[in-house]
Every structure is written in structure tokens, then in C-alpha cells.
Amino acid sequence: MAPVQVDDRPDAAVVHVRTDIDAGVAAVLRDTLTDAVDRRGHVVLDMAGVDTLAPDGLATLVRAHRRARQRGAWVCLSGPSRFVLTVLHTMKVDGVFPVFDDCAAALDWLHGEGG
């Protein structure tokens, strides 16, 4: 199984990450998120399988967020671990990403106030 998979939906791309986001995965994720933002705008990043987030991974998320916001879209985080939330808070970007317990809640938000 690939560590990063995309579920294209008409209104958003759901990007599933099934491993920790280290330097190697960050490179694949960067390309995937860039493509997803360019094609769909909104992205839900399913992080239920991610325990840790390395600095390269955080930089990848921030870049994707900026790209999406330039297009009037969002990168939402779904199911991030306590460790990932701590990294976001420590680096003072926890308020940047809409965070949800699951993909369905993120997609509902995008259909409502986020979209």
C-alpha cells in the first residue's frame, strides 16, 4: 500500500497518509498536495495514520496551505495525532489549519462555512 493515496471527489481531494511524515514522505506528499490543490482547490488531509510530523512535513503542510489560500481554498486536517497537534501548536500554526476528528466532518465544513 502506498503511503499517500488520493480520493478525488467533485468538491475536494481527500489525501490519505498512512505513515509518519518524515523527509522521504514529505517529498511525495508535497507533489501530491500541489497536484490536489491545483486540480480541486480544497483538500482534506487524512492524518489518522500519522503519529509523527518531521520539520520537512510541517513545511510541506504550510506550503500547501498557502497555495490553497491563494486559490480561495482550504487544506483541512482530519484526525491528527496528539503529537501532530503539539507540533502545530509549538510552531504557532495550529490556528492556520481547520482541524476535524474525521474526513466526513471536514467535508461537511467545506460544504458549509469553509467552502
FENNOR-V537640 format. One record per backbone hydrogen bond with DSSP energy under -1.0 kcal/mol. NH is the residue of the N-H (numbers start at 0). CO is the residue of the C=O. If there is no record, write none. Layout:
<<NH | CO> <NH | CO>>
This chain:
<<4 | 15> <6 | 13> <8 | 11> <12 | 41> <13 | 6> <14 | 43> <15 | 4> <16 | 45> <17 | 2> <20 | 51> <21 | 19> <25 | 21> <26 | 22> <27 | 23> <28 | 24> <29 | 25> <30 | 26> <31 | 27> <32 | 28> <33 | 29> <34 | 30> <35 | 31> <36 | 32> <37 | 33> <38 | 34> <39 | 35> <40 | 36> <41 | 39> <42 | 73> <43 | 12> <44 | 75> <45 | 14> <46 | 77> <49 | 46> <53 | 20> <57 | 53> <58 | 54> <59 | 55> <60 | 56> <61 | 57> <62 | 58> <63 | 59> <64 | 60> <65 | 61> <66 | 62> <67 | 63> <68 | 64> <69 | 65> <70 | 67> <71 | 68> <72 | 67> <75 | 42> <76 | 97> <77 | 44> <78 | 99> <84 | 80> <85 | 81> <86 | 82> <87 | 83> <88 | 84> <89 | 85> <90 | 86> <91 | 88> <92 | 87> <95 | 92> <99 | 76> <105 | 101> <106 | 102> <107 | 103> <108 | 104> <109 | 105> <110 | 106> <111 | 107> <113 | 108>>
